[in-house]
Amino acid sequence: MNIMKDKITVVIPCYNELLYIGNLLDDLANQYGIKGVNVIIADNNSNDGTLSVIQDKKNKYNGLLNIKVVDGGNVSRARNNGSEFVETLYIGFIDADVRLYSTTQIWDTIQNLEDGYELITCKLKSYGDKKLTGWLYSLYNFIHSYMIKYHPFAIGAYMFMETNKFREFGKFDEWNDNSEDFLFSQNFKVDKFLVQNHFIGQDD
């Protein structure tokens, strides 16, 4: 089903993600209604075999995902560069080391946006082996649940919104790679921001 291809484009900042990018592209290919969706990978001159993995997945998912590699830069610049190729109503930013646990996560995100929310993110879970990291992610989710009552904060690892809103608010601050997601989130009102009851996985 290609029910999302005219609604959403996914932008992935990427640099030396050999161990991760293939898993994310597999997860994207398994998303409900994903057929025909554009996936823009903004690569910062990876030299570890990342581009070979991307090409393999591009061949494997030809006709399902429209994967395009463009010039990247630091995380903020890569996201901004990738956004220049977006023509759909909605834009989504996903980091290259993310795992998507639910096959309806992006579909649900679009439904949330169509329901009137303007900025969507989700919860975090570790897929690594370190128990401490898992505990820290749980602590983050707990603190985040209180923080967002006063300050919208969509994590850059999973951040979706209207494309026009992204451009209207000036895109990401390319001089700040540590809190660019928090700073950008401050453009939105609390009641227009949603943390989904979905988790994404990230490594330790």
Secondary structure as a PSIPRED ss2 file (coil, helix, strand):
# PSIPRED VFORMAT (PSIPRED V4.0)

   1 M C   1.000  0.000  0.000
   2 N C   1.000  0.000  0.000
   3 I C   1.000  0.000  0.000
   4 M C   1.000  0.000  0.000
   5 K C   1.000  0.000  0.000
   6 D C   1.000  0.000  0.000
   7 K C   1.000  0.000  0.000
   8 I E   0.000  0.000  1.000
   9 T E   0.000  0.000  1.000
  10 V E   0.000  0.000  1.000
  11 V E   0.000  0.000  1.000
  12 I E   0.000  0.000  1.000
  13 P E   0.000  0.000  1.000
  14 C E   0.000  0.000  1.000
  15 Y C   1.000  0.000  0.000
  16 N C   1.000  0.000  0.000
  17 E C   1.000  0.000  0.000
  18 L C   1.000  0.000  0.000
  19 L C   1.000  0.000  0.000
  20 Y C   1.000  0.000  0.000
  21 I H   0.000  1.000  0.000
  22 G H   0.000  1.000  0.000
  23 N H   0.000  1.000  0.000
  24 L H   0.000  1.000  0.000
  25 L H   0.000  1.000  0.000
  26 D H   0.000  1.000  0.000
  27 D H   0.000  1.000  0.000
  28 L H   0.000  1.000  0.000
  29 A H   0.000  1.000  0.000
  30 N C   1.000  0.000  0.000
  31 Q C   1.000  0.000  0.000
  32 Y C   1.000  0.000  0.000
  33 G C   1.000  0.000  0.000
  34 I C   1.000  0.000  0.000
  35 K C   1.000  0.000  0.000
  36 G C   1.000  0.000  0.000
  37 V E   0.000  0.000  1.000
  38 N E   0.000  0.000  1.000
  39 V E   0.000  0.000  1.000
  40 I E   0.000  0.000  1.000
  41 I E   0.000  0.000  1.000
  42 A E   0.000  0.000  1.000
  43 D E   0.000  0.000  1.000
  44 N C   1.000  0.000  0.000
  45 N C   1.000  0.000  0.000
  46 S C   1.000  0.000  0.000
  47 N C   1.000  0.000  0.000
  48 D C   1.000  0.000  0.000
  49 G C   1.000  0.000  0.000
  50 T H   0.000  1.000  0.000
  51 L H   0.000  1.000  0.000
  52 S H   0.000  1.000  0.000
  53 V H   0.000  1.000  0.000
  54 I H   0.000  1.000  0.000
  55 Q H   0.000  1.000  0.000
  56 D H   0.000  1.000  0.000
  57 K H   0.000  1.000  0.000
  58 K H   0.000  1.000  0.000
  59 N H   0.000  1.000  0.000
  60 K H   0.000  1.000  0.000
  61 Y C   1.000  0.000  0.000
  62 N C   1.000  0.000  0.000
  63 G C   1.000  0.000  0.000
  64 L C   1.000  0.000  0.000
  65 L E   0.000  0.000  1.000
  66 N E   0.000  0.000  1.000
  67 I E   0.000  0.000  1.000
  68 K E   0.000  0.000  1.000
  69 V E   0.000  0.000  1.000
  70 V E   0.000  0.000  1.000
  71 D E   0.000  0.000  1.000
  72 G C   1.000  0.000  0.000
  73 G C   1.000  0.000  0.000
  74 N C   1.000  0.000  0.000
  75 V H   0.000  1.000  0.000
  76 S H   0.000  1.000  0.000
  77 R H   0.000  1.000  0.000
  78 A H   0.000  1.000  0.000
  79 R H   0.000  1.000  0.000
  80 N H   0.000  1.000  0.000
  81 N H   0.000  1.000  0.000
  82 G H   0.000  1.000  0.000
  83 S H   0.000  1.000  0.000
  84 E C   1.000  0.000  0.000
  85 F C   1.000  0.000  0.000
  86 V C   1.000  0.000  0.000
  87 E C   1.000  0.000  0.000
  88 T C   1.000  0.000  0.000
  89 L C   1.000  0.000  0.000
  90 Y E   0.000  0.000  1.000
  91 I E   0.000  0.000  1.000
  92 G E   0.000  0.000  1.000
  93 F E   0.000  0.000  1.000
  94 I E   0.000  0.000  1.000
  95 D C   1.000  0.000  0.000
  96 A C   1.000  0.000  0.000
  97 D C   1.000  0.000  0.000
  98 V C   1.000  0.000  0.000
  99 R E   0.000  0.000  1.000
 100 L E   0.000  0.000  1.000
 101 Y C   1.000  0.000  0.000
 102 S C   1.000  0.000  0.000
 103 T C   1.000  0.000  0.000
 104 T C   1.000  0.000  0.000
 105 Q H   0.000  1.000  0.000
 106 I H   0.000  1.000  0.000
 107 W H   0.000  1.000  0.000
 108 D H   0.000  1.000  0.000
 109 T H   0.000  1.000  0.000
 110 I H   0.000  1.000  0.000
 111 Q H   0.000  1.000  0.000
 112 N H   0.000  1.000  0.000
 113 L H   0.000  1.000  0.000
 114 E H   0.000  1.000  0.000
 115 D C   1.000  0.000  0.000
 116 G C   1.000  0.000  0.000
 117 Y C   1.000  0.000  0.000
 118 E C   1.000  0.000  0.000
 119 L E   0.000  0.000  1.000
 120 I E   0.000  0.000  1.000
 121 T E   0.000  0.000  1.000
 122 C E   0.000  0.000  1.000
 123 K E   0.000  0.000  1.000
 124 L E   0.000  0.000  1.000
 125 K E   0.000  0.000  1.000
 126 S E   0.000  0.000  1.000
 127 Y C   1.000  0.000  0.000
 128 G C   1.000  0.000  0.000
 129 D C   1.000  0.000  0.000
 130 K C   1.000  0.000  0.000
 131 K H   0.000  1.000  0.000
 132 L H   0.000  1.000  0.000
 133 T H   0.000  1.000  0.000
 134 G H   0.000  1.000  0.000
 135 W H   0.000  1.000  0.000
 136 L H   0.000  1.000  0.000
 137 Y H   0.000  1.000  0.000
 138 S H   0.000  1.000  0.000
 139 L H   0.000  1.000  0.000
 140 Y H   0.000  1.000  0.000
 141 N H   0.000  1.000  0.000
 142 F H   0.000  1.000  0.000
 143 I H   0.000  1.000  0.000
 144 H H   0.000  1.000  0.000
 145 S H   0.000  1.000  0.000
 146 Y H   0.000  1.000  0.000
 147 M H   0.000  1.000  0.000
 148 I C   1.000  0.000  0.000
 149 K C   1.000  0.000  0.000
 150 Y C   1.000  0.000  0.000
 151 H C   1.000  0.000  0.000
 152 P C   1.000  0.000  0.000
 153 F C   1.000  0.000  0.000
 154 A C   1.000  0.000  0.000
 155 I C   1.000  0.000  0.000
 156 G C   1.000  0.000  0.000
 157 A C   1.000  0.000  0.000
 158 Y E   0.000  0.000  1.000
 159 M E   0.000  0.000  1.000
 160 F E   0.000  0.000  1.000
 161 M E   0.000  0.000  1.000
 162 E E   0.000  0.000  1.000
 163 T H   0.000  1.000  0.000
 164 N H   0.000  1.000  0.000
 165 K H   0.000  1.000  0.000
 166 F H   0.000  1.000  0.000
 167 R H   0.000  1.000  0.000
 168 E H   0.000  1.000  0.000
 169 F C   1.000  0.000  0.000
 170 G C   1.000  0.000  0.000
 171 K C   1.000  0.000  0.000
 172 F C   1.000  0.000  0.000
 173 D C   1.000  0.000  0.000
 174 E C   1.000  0.000  0.000
 175 W C   1.000  0.000  0.000
 176 N C   1.000  0.000  0.000
 177 D C   1.000  0.000  0.000
 178 N C   1.000  0.000  0.000
 179 S C   1.000  0.000  0.000
 180 E H   0.000  1.000  0.000
 181 D H   0.000  1.000  0.000
 182 F H   0.000  1.000  0.000
 183 L H   0.000  1.000  0.000
 184 F H   0.000  1.000  0.000
 185 S H   0.000  1.000  0.000
 186 Q C   1.000  0.000  0.000
 187 N C   1.000  0.000  0.000
 188 F C   1.000  0.000  0.000
 189 K C   1.000  0.000  0.000
 190 V H   0.000  1.000  0.000
 191 D H   0.000  1.000  0.000
 192 K H   0.000  1.000  0.000
 193 F E   0.000  0.000  1.000
 194 L E   0.000  0.000  1.000
 195 V E   0.000  0.000  1.000
 196 Q E   0.000  0.000  1.000
 197 N E   0.000  0.000  1.000
 198 H E   0.000  0.000  1.000
 199 F E   0.000  0.000  1.000
 200 I E   0.000  0.000  1.000
 201 G E   0.000  0.000  1.000
 202 Q E   0.000  0.000  1.000
 203 D C   1.000  0.000  0.000
 204 D C   1.000  0.000  0.000
